[in-house]
Amino acid sequence: MRGMLKCTLVAGLAFGLASVAQAQRQGFFPGPGGMLMNPAMQKELKLTDDQVGKLKDALGKVRDNHKDDFAKIREMSNDDRQKLMKKVGDESQKAIAGVLDEKQMKRFKQIQWQVGGARALADPEVQKDLKLNAEQKKKLQTVFAESDKKMQELFQGGAEGAREKFQELRKQMQEKATAVLTDEQKKSWKEMKGKQFKFPRPPARQ
């Protein structure tokens, strides 16, 4: 699981900022912990009530240990935010691994890769299993670095039309990153991610 969490957490500046900002709210768990609190996810992984309770306790401690960091998130540099996200992610992952069994962890890993999209290709475990060569890894680094730069410029430019622009940037990044893979690697990558899992849409506001 090492590395997987990192690519999920840094899937984009927008995602990262949203996660840590919401972490200040009572009951919210940053990083992968938030995914596990989704009832649909709990059903997919067949979590017991006891496991859910243990996850809430363990992940709540991680959240509370960093509440002062979350309060200062807006003043942090992008690098410091990423470091915080990775630290919280690593601690969350350790807490999760102590509760889920092997089968549940395997499925959770697949879903995290699905959520991470092309960014999951930065995971050392994924790169090893897909047998990416040095040139492919370098190309992926370039794709992600360019995407991060454009993303940062987008948010500095204001919120008007940001959602649509973010989606377009993500689409472009996905296409460029996937193009780095061979046809055989693309096939293997699809198999590694397992059956597609879709989070249910939240109910419309009245």
C-alpha positions in Angstrom: 0.0 0.0 0.0 3.0 2.3 0.4 2.9 5.0 -2.3 -0.7 4.4 -3.2 -2.0 6.8 -0.6 0.4 9.5 -1.8 -0.9 9.5 -5.3 -4.5 9.5 -4.1 -4.0 12.4 -1.8 -2.1 14.5 -4.2 -4.5 13.8 -7.0 -4.8 17.5 -7.4 -4.5 20.7 -5.5 -8.2 21.2 -5.5 -8.9 17.8 -4.0 -6.2 18.2 -1.4 -7.4 21.7 -0.2 -11.0 20.6 -0.1 -10.1 17.5 2.0 -8.0 19.3 4.7 -10.4 22.3 4.9 -13.3 20.0 5.5 -11.3 18.0 8.1 -12.0 20.8 10.5 -15.7 19.9 10.5 -16.9 17.6 13.2 -17.0 14.0 12.0 -15.1 14.5 8.8 -12.1 12.3 8.1 -9.4 13.6 5.7 -7.7 11.5 3.1 -8.8 7.8 2.5 -10.6 7.9 5.8 -13.4 10.0 4.3 -13.9 7.3 1.6 -14.4 4.6 4.2 -17.1 6.6 6.0 -19.2 6.4 2.9 -22.1 3.9 3.5 -21.7 2.6 -0.1 -18.0 2.0 0.4 -18.7 0.2 3.7 -21.2 -2.1 2.0 -18.8 -2.7 -0.9 -16.0 -3.8 1.5 -18.5 -5.7 3.8 -17.3 -3.8 6.9 -18.8 -4.9 10.1 -20.3 -2.4 12.7 -17.3 -3.2 14.9 -14.8 -2.3 12.1 -16.6 0.9 11.3 -16.4 1.9 15.0 -12.7 1.1 15.2 -12.1 3.1 12.0 -13.9 6.1 13.4 -11.8 6.0 16.5 -8.5 5.4 14.8 -9.0 7.9 12.0 -10.5 10.4 14.5 -7.2 10.4 16.4 -5.3 11.1 13.2 -7.6 14.0 12.4 -7.4 15.5 15.8 -3.6 15.2 16.0 -3.4 17.6 13.0 -6.3 20.0 13.8 -3.8 22.8 14.4 -2.2 22.1 11.0 -5.6 22.1 9.3 -6.4 25.5 10.8 -3.3 27.0 9.1 -3.8 25.2 5.7 -4.7 28.4 3.9 -1.5 30.1 4.8 0.7 27.2 3.8 2.7 27.0 0.7 1.8 24.4 -1.9 4.8 22.2 -0.9 3.8 22.4 2.8 0.2 21.4 2.0 1.4 18.4 0.0 3.7 17.4 2.9 0.8 17.7 5.3 -1.5 15.6 3.1 1.2 12.9 2.7 1.8 12.8 6.5 -1.9 12.6 7.3 -2.4 10.1 4.5 0.4 7.8 5.8 -1.0 7.9 9.3 -4.5 7.2 8.0 -3.3 4.3 5.9 -1.6 2.7 8.9 -4.8 3.1 10.9 -6.9 1.6 8.2 -4.5 -1.4 7.7 -4.9 -2.2 11.4 -8.7 -2.7 10.9 -9.4 -4.1 7.4 -8.6 -7.7 6.6 -6.5 -8.7 3.5 -9.4 -9.1 1.1 -10.9 -5.7 2.2 -7.6 -4.0 1.8 -7.2 -5.4 -1.7 -10.6 -4.1 -2.8 -10.0 -0.8 -1.1 -6.7 -0.4 -2.9 -8.4 -1.0 -6.3 -11.0 1.7 -5.5 -8.3 4.1 -4.5 -6.6 3.6 -7.8 -9.9 4.1 -9.6 -10.4 7.4 -7.7 -6.8 8.5 -8.3 -7.2 8.0 -12.0 -4.1 8.5 -14.0 -2.4 9.9 -10.9 -2.3 6.4 -9.5 0.3 5.6 -12.1 2.7 7.5 -9.9 2.4 4.8 -7.2 5.6 2.8 -7.0 3.6 -0.4 -6.5 1.7 0.3 -9.7 4.8 1.1 -11.7 6.5 -2.0 -10.5 3.6 -4.3 -11.4 3.2 -2.7 -14.8 7.0 -2.9 -15.3 7.3 0.8 -16.4 10.8 1.7 -17.6 12.8 4.7 -16.6 11.7 6.7 -19.6 8.0 6.1 -19.0 8.4 7.1 -15.3 10.2 10.3 -16.4 7.4 11.1 -18.9 4.8 10.6 -16.2 6.6 12.9 -13.9 6.6 15.6 -16.6 2.9 15.1 -17.3 2.0 15.5 -13.6 4.3 18.4 -13.0 2.8 20.3 -15.9 -0.7 19.5 -14.8 0.1 20.7 -11.2 1.5 24.0 -12.6 -1.6 24.6 -14.7 -3.9 23.7 -11.7 -2.1 26.1 -9.4 -2.4 28.9 -12.0 -6.1 28.1 -12.4 -6.8 28.6 -8.7 -4.8 31.7 -8.5 -6.9 33.1 -11.3 -10.2 33.0 -9.4 -13.2 30.7 -9.1 -15.1 31.8 -12.2 -15.5 28.7 -14.4 -12.9 26.9 -12.3 -14.9 23.6 -12.1 -15.1 23.3 -15.9 -11.5 24.2 -16.4 -10.4 21.8 -13.7 -12.3 19.0 -15.4 -10.7 19.8 -18.7 -7.2 19.9 -17.2 -7.9 16.5 -15.5 -9.1 15.1 -18.8 -6.0 16.3 -20.6 -3.7 14.9 -17.9 -5.5 11.5 -18.0 -5.0 11.3 -21.8 -1.4 12.2 -21.7 -0.5 9.9 -18.8 -2.4 6.9 -20.3 -0.6 7.5 -23.6 2.7 6.7 -21.9 1.6 3.1 -21.4 1.9 0.3 -24.0 -1.3 -1.5 -25.1 -0.3 -4.5 -22.9 0.3 -2.2 -19.9 -3.1 -0.5 -20.4 -4.7 -3.9 -20.3 -2.9 -4.9 -17.2 -3.7 -1.5 -15.5 -7.4 -2.0 -16.2 -7.3 -5.5 -14.6 -5.4 -4.2 -11.6 -8.1 -1.7 -10.8 -10.8 -4.4 -10.6 -14.5 -4.0 -11.0 -15.6 -0.4 -11.4 -17.0 1.2 -8.2 -19.2 4.2 -8.4 -20.0 6.4 -5.4 -23.7 7.2 -5.3 -24.6 10.8 -6.1 -25.7 12.9 -3.1 -29.4 13.7 -3.0 -30.4 16.9 -4.7 -30.9 19.9 -2.4 -34.5 20.9 -1.9 
